[in-house]
Amino acid sequence: MTTQEPNSPGAPVVIKPNDTLDTLLEKLKMHRIHRIFVVNDEYKPIGVVSLKDVLGLLVNRDAAQSTQNESKIEAANHPMSVF
């Protein structure tokens, strides 16, 4: 399966592997879609990203940051802390 060039009538909404998360989110929002194809330079599909994938990434990232912040707070409250 080869997708059509972007902007051609009926072309699916696509992103490339180097596109940013902001670009992905903007396309999902603008086109009111939940999945988007990832294509290579020849516009052949190489993957798909879903809104669920993005939410999972953000939740995991926030959880990791929260754990790091809690560790810093615990370390700062420890009497033998050295920074």
VMD Tcl script that builds the backbone (N, CA, C; Angstrom):
set m [mol new atoms 249]
animate dup $m
set s [atomselect $m all]
$s set {name element resname resid chain x y z} {
  {N N MET 1 A 0.839 -1.178 0.000}
  {CA C MET 1 A 0.000 0.000 0.000}
  {C C MET 1 A 0.887 1.246 0.000}
  {N N THR 2 A 0.639 2.149 -0.882}
  {CA C THR 2 A 1.339 3.428 -0.930}
  {C C THR 2 A 0.314 4.525 -0.755}
  {N N THR 3 A 0.591 5.446 0.141}
  {CA C THR 3 A -0.345 6.547 0.335}
  {C C THR 3 A -0.122 7.592 -0.736}
  {N N GLN 4 A -1.137 8.422 -0.930}
  {CA C GLN 4 A -1.031 9.501 -1.907}
  {C C GLN 4 A -0.187 10.631 -1.337}
  {N N GLU 5 A 0.295 11.469 -2.221}
  {CA C GLU 5 A 1.041 12.645 -1.784}
  {C C GLU 5 A 0.145 13.469 -0.858}
  {N N PRO 6 A 0.745 14.115 0.151}
  {CA C PRO 6 A -0.081 14.950 1.015}
  {C C PRO 6 A -0.738 16.069 0.223}
  {N N ASN 7 A -1.863 16.499 0.711}
  {CA C ASN 7 A -2.647 17.580 0.107}
  {C C ASN 7 A -3.369 17.168 -1.170}
  {N N SER 8 A -3.220 15.925 -1.632}
  {CA C SER 8 A -4.008 15.505 -2.785}
  {C C SER 8 A -5.388 15.085 -2.275}
  {N N PRO 9 A -6.411 15.242 -3.099}
  {CA C PRO 9 A -7.770 14.909 -2.652}
  {C C PRO 9 A -7.861 13.461 -2.160}
  {N N GLY 10 A -8.435 13.293 -1.005}
  {CA C GLY 10 A -8.617 11.957 -0.456}
  {C C GLY 10 A -7.389 11.361 0.205}
  {N N ALA 11 A -6.305 12.113 0.286}
  {CA C ALA 11 A -5.075 11.598 0.906}
  {C C ALA 11 A -5.272 11.451 2.410}
  {N N PRO 12 A -4.753 10.371 2.982}
  {CA C PRO 12 A -4.851 10.226 4.436}
  {C C PRO 12 A -3.942 11.236 5.133}
  {N N VAL 13 A -4.262 11.528 6.358}
  {CA C VAL 13 A -3.432 12.421 7.160}
  {C C VAL 13 A -2.236 11.611 7.636}
  {N N VAL 14 A -1.032 12.132 7.420}
  {CA C VAL 14 A 0.185 11.388 7.755}
  {C C VAL 14 A 1.190 12.291 8.469}
  {N N ILE 15 A 2.129 11.630 9.132}
  {CA C ILE 15 A 3.291 12.307 9.698}
  {C C ILE 15 A 4.526 11.514 9.298}
  {N N LYS 16 A 5.664 12.127 9.467}
  {CA C LYS 16 A 6.945 11.458 9.206}
  {C C LYS 16 A 7.624 11.187 10.541}
  {N N PRO 17 A 8.561 10.248 10.579}
  {CA C PRO 17 A 9.207 9.877 11.841}
  {C C PRO 17 A 9.867 11.043 12.573}
  {N N ASN 18 A 10.330 12.050 11.854}
  {CA C ASN 18 A 10.997 13.182 12.503}
  {C C ASN 18 A 10.057 14.301 12.920}
  {N N ASP 19 A 8.757 14.168 12.648}
  {CA C ASP 19 A 7.802 15.194 13.068}
  {C C ASP 19 A 7.728 15.247 14.593}
  {N N THR 20 A 7.399 16.405 15.107}
  {CA C THR 20 A 7.342 16.588 16.555}
  {C C THR 20 A 6.010 16.115 17.127}
  {N N LEU 21 A 5.998 15.964 18.436}
  {CA C LEU 21 A 4.767 15.615 19.132}
  {C C LEU 21 A 3.725 16.717 18.927}
  {N N ASP 22 A 4.165 17.965 18.915}
  {CA C ASP 22 A 3.240 19.080 18.668}
  {C C ASP 22 A 2.585 18.958 17.295}
  {N N THR 23 A 3.365 18.596 16.288}
  {CA C THR 23 A 2.822 18.412 14.941}
  {C C THR 23 A 1.790 17.293 14.936}
  {N N LEU 24 A 2.127 16.189 15.576}
  {CA C LEU 24 A 1.203 15.055 15.659}
  {C C LEU 24 A -0.096 15.473 16.327}
  {N N LEU 25 A -0.004 16.126 17.477}
  {CA C LEU 25 A -1.203 16.527 18.217}
  {C C LEU 25 A -2.039 17.525 17.422}
  {N N GLU 26 A -1.388 18.446 16.745}
  {CA C GLU 26 A -2.113 19.431 15.943}
  {C C GLU 26 A -2.895 18.749 14.819}
  {N N LYS 27 A -2.278 17.785 14.155}
  {CA C LYS 27 A -2.972 17.080 13.070}
  {C C LYS 27 A -4.134 16.249 13.612}
  {N N LEU 28 A -3.933 15.583 14.749}
  {CA C LEU 28 A -5.018 14.814 15.348}
  {C C LEU 28 A -6.199 15.721 15.684}
  {N N LYS 29 A -5.886 16.872 16.256}
  {CA C LYS 29 A -6.931 17.828 16.646}
  {C C LYS 29 A -7.610 18.443 15.428}
  {N N MET 30 A -6.814 18.939 14.480}
  {CA C MET 30 A -7.347 19.638 13.312}
  {C C MET 30 A -8.267 18.734 12.488}
  {N N HIS 31 A -7.878 17.469 12.346}
  {CA C HIS 31 A -8.647 16.555 11.497}
  {C C HIS 31 A -9.640 15.716 12.290}
  {N N ARG 32 A -9.651 15.912 13.614}
  {CA C ARG 32 A -10.575 15.184 14.499}
  {C C ARG 32 A -10.468 13.677 14.287}
  {N N ILE 33 A -9.225 13.203 14.379}
  {CA C ILE 33 A -8.954 11.781 14.194}
  {C C ILE 33 A -8.265 11.219 15.434}
  {N N HIS 34 A -8.250 9.908 15.531}
  {CA C HIS 34 A -7.652 9.240 16.689}
  {C C HIS 34 A -6.407 8.439 16.329}
  {N N ARG 35 A -6.164 8.268 15.041}
  {CA C ARG 35 A -4.983 7.528 14.564}
  {C C ARG 35 A -4.395 8.261 13.374}
  {N N ILE 36 A -3.079 8.133 13.241}
  {CA C ILE 36 A -2.412 8.792 12.120}
  {C C ILE 36 A -1.285 7.885 11.625}
  {N N PHE 37 A -1.173 7.762 10.308}
  {CA C PHE 37 A -0.127 6.928 9.720}
  {C C PHE 37 A 1.216 7.641 9.759}
  {N N VAL 38 A 2.261 6.869 10.017}
  {CA C VAL 38 A 3.636 7.354 9.919}
  {C C VAL 38 A 4.159 6.834 8.583}
  {N N VAL 39 A 4.710 7.734 7.757}
  {CA C VAL 39 A 5.183 7.350 6.429}
  {C C VAL 39 A 6.654 7.704 6.256}
  {N N ASN 40 A 7.296 6.987 5.327}
  {CA C ASN 40 A 8.699 7.299 5.003}
  {C C ASN 40 A 8.742 8.375 3.920}
  {N N ASP 41 A 9.920 8.644 3.396}
  {CA C ASP 41 A 10.080 9.701 2.386}
  {C C ASP 41 A 9.337 9.423 1.084}
  {N N GLU 42 A 9.035 8.159 0.817}
  {CA C GLU 42 A 8.273 7.794 -0.383}
  {C C GLU 42 A 6.776 7.715 -0.086}
  {N N TYR 43 A 6.383 8.161 1.118}
  {CA C TYR 43 A 4.997 8.144 1.580}
  {C C TYR 43 A 4.430 6.732 1.685}
  {N N LYS 44 A 5.302 5.764 1.963}
  {CA C LYS 44 A 4.843 4.404 2.236}
  {C C LYS 44 A 4.668 4.278 3.747}
  {N N PRO 45 A 3.549 3.690 4.177}
  {CA C PRO 45 A 3.306 3.582 5.613}
  {C C PRO 45 A 4.339 2.692 6.300}
  {N N ILE 46 A 4.841 3.171 7.418}
  {CA C ILE 46 A 5.791 2.381 8.208}
  {C C ILE 46 A 5.294 2.189 9.633}
  {N N GLY 47 A 4.162 2.788 9.940}
  {CA C GLY 47 A 3.610 2.639 11.286}
  {C C GLY 47 A 2.351 3.458 11.448}
  {N N VAL 48 A 1.799 3.374 12.639}
  {CA C VAL 48 A 0.606 4.141 12.979}
  {C C VAL 48 A 0.722 4.554 14.442}
  {N N VAL 49 A 0.272 5.761 14.747}
  {CA C VAL 49 A 0.264 6.258 16.118}
  {C C VAL 49 A -1.175 6.593 16.469}
  {N N SER 50 A -1.612 6.121 17.628}
  {CA C SER 50 A -2.968 6.412 18.069}
  {C C SER 50 A -2.947 7.418 19.210}
  {N N LEU 51 A -4.082 8.017 19.443}
  {CA C LEU 51 A -4.212 8.945 20.557}
  {C C LEU 51 A -3.926 8.213 21.875}
  {N N LYS 52 A -4.307 6.958 21.950}
  {CA C LYS 52 A -4.027 6.148 23.139}
  {C C LYS 52 A -2.512 6.015 23.350}
  {N N ASP 53 A -1.749 5.853 22.271}
  {CA C ASP 53 A -0.285 5.790 22.366}
  {C C ASP 53 A 0.275 7.078 22.979}
  {N N VAL 54 A -0.234 8.214 22.503}
  {CA C VAL 54 A 0.241 9.510 22.977}
  {C C VAL 54 A -0.099 9.695 24.452}
  {N N LEU 55 A -1.324 9.367 24.818}
  {CA C LEU 55 A -1.728 9.506 26.221}
  {C C LEU 55 A -0.889 8.613 27.123}
  {N N GLY 56 A -0.612 7.391 26.681}
  {CA C GLY 56 A 0.235 6.487 27.460}
  {C C GLY 56 A 1.632 7.053 27.654}
  {N N LEU 57 A 2.181 7.637 26.611}
  {CA C LEU 57 A 3.501 8.260 26.694}
  {C C LEU 57 A 3.503 9.404 27.710}
  {N N LEU 58 A 2.499 10.254 27.632}
  {CA C LEU 58 A 2.424 11.408 28.529}
  {C C LEU 58 A 2.212 10.980 29.978}
  {N N VAL 59 A 1.365 9.998 30.200}
  {CA C VAL 59 A 1.115 9.512 31.558}
  {C C VAL 59 A 2.384 8.903 32.138}
  {N N ASN 60 A 3.082 8.095 31.360}
  {CA C ASN 60 A 4.322 7.479 31.840}
  {C C ASN 60 A 5.391 8.527 32.110}
  {N N ARG 61 A 5.470 9.544 31.254}
  {CA C ARG 61 A 6.460 10.601 31.444}
  {C C ARG 61 A 6.158 11.392 32.711}
  {N N ASP 62 A 4.883 11.724 32.920}
  {CA C ASP 62 A 4.496 12.476 34.115}
  {C C ASP 62 A 4.730 11.664 35.374}
  {N N ALA 63 A 4.464 10.358 35.311}
  {CA C ALA 63 A 4.693 9.499 36.473}
  {C C ALA 63 A 6.179 9.430 36.802}
  {N N ALA 64 A 7.024 9.347 35.792}
  {CA C ALA 64 A 8.477 9.302 36.005}
  {C C ALA 64 A 8.966 10.611 36.603}
  {N N GLN 65 A 8.452 11.730 36.113}
  {CA C GLN 65 A 8.854 13.029 36.656}
  {C C GLN 65 A 8.396 13.174 38.100}
  {N N SER 66 A 7.207 12.698 38.396}
  {CA C SER 66 A 6.677 12.772 39.758}
  {C C SER 66 A 7.542 11.960 40.709}
  {N N THR 67 A 7.959 10.771 40.279}
  {CA C THR 67 A 8.816 9.917 41.096}
  {C C THR 67 A 10.164 10.588 41.336}
  {N N GLN 68 A 10.727 11.213 40.310}
  {CA C GLN 68 A 12.003 11.919 40.457}
  {C C GLN 68 A 11.867 13.074 41.441}
  {N N ASN 69 A 10.766 13.829 41.345}
  {CA C ASN 69 A 10.556 14.957 42.250}
  {C C ASN 69 A 10.394 14.483 43.688}
  {N N GLU 70 A 9.681 13.379 43.891}
  {CA C GLU 70 A 9.512 12.835 45.235}
  {C C GLU 70 A 10.855 12.402 45.803}
  {N N SER 71 A 11.702 11.797 44.979}
  {CA C SER 71 A 13.027 11.370 45.429}
  {C C SER 71 A 13.869 12.567 45.841}
  {N N LYS 72 A 13.770 13.668 45.072}
  {CA C LYS 72 A 14.527 14.875 45.405}
  {C C LYS 72 A 14.042 15.464 46.732}
  {N N ILE 73 A 12.729 15.452 46.950}
  {CA C ILE 73 A 12.174 15.983 48.194}
  {C C ILE 73 A 12.622 15.125 49.368}
  {N N GLU 74 A 12.558 13.803 49.205}
  {CA C GLU 74 A 12.999 12.901 50.268}
  {C C GLU 74 A 14.480 13.111 50.569}
  {N N ALA 75 A 15.285 13.262 49.543}
  {CA C ALA 75 A 16.717 13.464 49.731}
  {C C ALA 75 A 16.987 14.803 50.428}
  {N N ALA 76 A 16.220 15.821 50.058}
  {CA C ALA 76 A 16.424 17.143 50.673}
  {C C ALA 76 A 16.034 17.134 52.145}
  {N N ASN 77 A 15.102 16.277 52.532}
  {CA C ASN 77 A 14.649 16.215 53.927}
  {C C ASN 77 A 15.494 15.275 54.765}
  {N N HIS 78 A 16.389 14.540 54.133}
  {CA C HIS 78 A 17.256 13.614 54.863}
  {C C HIS 78 A 18.378 14.387 55.507}
  {N N PRO 79 A 18.673 14.155 56.806}
  {CA C PRO 79 A 19.684 14.935 57.495}
  {C C PRO 79 A 21.081 14.794 56.913}
  {N N MET 80 A 21.397 13.748 56.197}
  {CA C MET 80 A 22.736 13.549 55.664}
  {C C MET 80 A 22.825 13.949 54.187}
  {N N SER 81 A 21.830 14.689 53.704}
  {CA C SER 81 A 21.830 15.078 52.301}
  {C C SER 81 A 22.963 16.016 51.974}
  {N N VAL 82 A 23.595 15.760 50.856}
  {CA C VAL 82 A 24.652 16.643 50.356}
  {C C VAL 82 A 24.325 16.950 48.909}
  {N N PHE 83 A 24.206 18.214 48.562}
  {CA C PHE 83 A 23.903 18.616 47.188}
  {C C PHE 83 A 25.032 19.386 46.606}
}
mol reanalyze $m
mol bondsrecalc $m
mol representation Tube
mol addrep $m
